[in-house]
């Protein structure tokens, strides 16, 4: 009922001391939010928080590199890379998808449920620490660096400390506490960087980086309880939750194993086939092409997935329209920006590096095709997972592996190393095709929306090419 109607009609709610001919007083009109309030609302939007946190994270890591490279010798970073690769491998090989599992469960706030998830996560962390300790000696000898055995074994402590953290880090997304979660992560990273720098100044070796990681993980674990107030967890293994977790995780684990193969095999093969300088161009281009992926991954998992899961639980009408409405504007901006990198790659490489690295531009353009397709692919994945179609993640990973094996081989036979790189750059398209098929079957696919995204990417690429044509002669010569 409008305010005017409420004031004109007599009802039992009219104060009894007023005569019937006197209308009830009109309620005060709502006060329009001020500029500061509107600005605060814009800044605290989930998407903007994700963008700000990704930028802050990248800036902090850049600062960390600048500091540590002045305190440590280059060999230390080689050691760090080897150990990080081993950690990544064992972690991904046992991925159970805890975050997605907690967010999508209808009873995801029950104490017994959360305690069971925490217990399984903690046991997994102990297992990972034990695996690294067990493989430390053989792995170090296989790498021809037996002196790394102690560092590899000790790096498992990071997993053990991470396992102590509260599952509030997982359920935070369920309650849209993205700002608090991002603040926690940035705070822990700042402490880790400070600790690493201090230890690097004192020790001057790899143990400084490992010590900083342990300090950062400890701070993160403590803050996970202090900032969310969820209380300590109890060791619990609820049978029903375990069955649900296994039913959910079996596809996630299989997908992660295949993802591990997909993300590592191209580097291993190209490192063997390419001259070292060309492989260096490829690695450099891969690092630059991964810059947009930080937003694509965090936006899909931290903003879209909780929203999609909530809409699914509430049985909202016309899920397809609502799913696309929530991602439309950020997706268009992402497509324009990533397409812009594709078009302006020679300018980007020329501005950042000297002429010796000019050949990296072509690799950057090719690899950014997958970066462009990553956002619609991730968004599709979250919509399918939120509606219970977890198997699509595994199917998409299998499609990537099959594409890399077939198209990569054919590309190499026809065009050599360039053909293999091209297959890698187009790999995300195979996964997106599978997800679109599953979305169509679930009545969630809108090809017009997907086409608009691709058109925006093409427009961004055209703008990038034009920018390169205009600015490159001025800035690079």
C-alpha positions, 0 to 999 in steps of 0.5 A: 500500500502506498504512503498516500493511501495509508494516510487516507483510509481509516483502519483499526490501526488509526490511533483511538484518540483521533476523530474519524475525520482526521487522517492518521499522520503520514510517516516521514519519507525515507531519507535518501542516502548521502554521497558517503553512504552511496560511495561506501555501498559501491566500494563494498560490493562483492565484485569490487572487493574481489578486484581490490583484494586481487590488486592488493595481493599482486602488489604485495607479492611484487613488493615481496619479490623486490625485497627478497631478491635484494636479500637472497641469491637467485638459487634460493628462488630456484629451491623455492620453486621446486618445493612449491611445485612439490607442494602443489602436486601433493595438494592437488592430488588430494583435493576434495573441494571443501569450499564448494561442498560447504557453500552449497550444503543446505545444512552447512551451518550445523556444528556437527557438519562443520566439525566433520569437515574440519576433521577430514581437512585436518587429517588430510593436512597431516597426510600431506605433511607425512607424504612430503616427509616420505618423498623428501629424500627420493625427490631430492635425489631425483632432482640431483639436489640431495641437500634439499631433503630437509627443506622438502620434509620441513615444508610439510609443516605448512600443511599441518598448520593450515589444517588447524585453521577454522572452517570459517574460512570456507563458510565465510563465502556462504554468508558473503563475508568476502570483505572480512575474508579478504582482509584476513588473507591480506593481513596474513600475507603482510605478516608473512612478507615481513617475517620472510624479509626479517629472516632473510636479513638474518639467515640469508637462505631458503629457510627464511622463505619457509619460516615466513610461510609458517608464520603467515599460516599461523597468523591465518589460522589464529585469525580464522577463529578470532575474526569469525567467532565460530569457536574451536572445532571438535574431532567429529566424523559424522557418517552422513556428512562423510557420505555426502562429502565423498559423493561430492569430492570423487568428481573434484578429486578426479578433476584435480588429478587431470588438471594437474596433468594438464597444467604441468605436461605442457611445461615439461614437454616444451622445456624439452623441445624448445631452446632455452631462450624460447622456453623463457619467452613462453614462461614469461608470457604464461606469467603475464597471461595468468594475471587476469586469471586471479580475478576470473577465479576469485570472482567466480568462486567468491561472488558467483558461486555463493550467489548461485547456490543461494538462488538454487536453495531458494528455488528462485524462478528463472535461474538462467536469467538470474545467473547471467544477470549477476555476471553480465557487467563484470564479464563484459569488462573482463572480456574487454580488458583481456581482449585488450591484452591480446591486441596490445601484447607487443606493446605490453612486452615492449614497455615492460622488457627490452627488445630481446624479449619481443618474441614473447608477445606472440606467446602472450597473445595465444595464451591469453585466449585461454585467459579470456575464456576462463571467466565464462568457463569458471562461471559455467562451472559454478552454476553447474556445481551450485545446482548439483551437477558436479560431474561437469567439472571432471568431464571438462578436465577430461576434455582438456586432457583429450584436447591437449593430447590430440590437438597438441600432437597434431599441432606439433606435427604440422607447425612444430613448437608453435602448433603445440603452444596454439593448442595450449592457448585454445585448450579452455575452449574444449572445457567451455564446450562441455560446460555449455552442453551441460548448461543447455541440458539443465536449461541454464545456457543463454547463447546470446549472453555468451556471444555478447561476451565473445563480441566484447572480447573481440572488441577489446582485441581490436582496441588493443591492436589499434592502441599498439599501432598508434603507441608502439611507434612512439613509445618503443622507437 
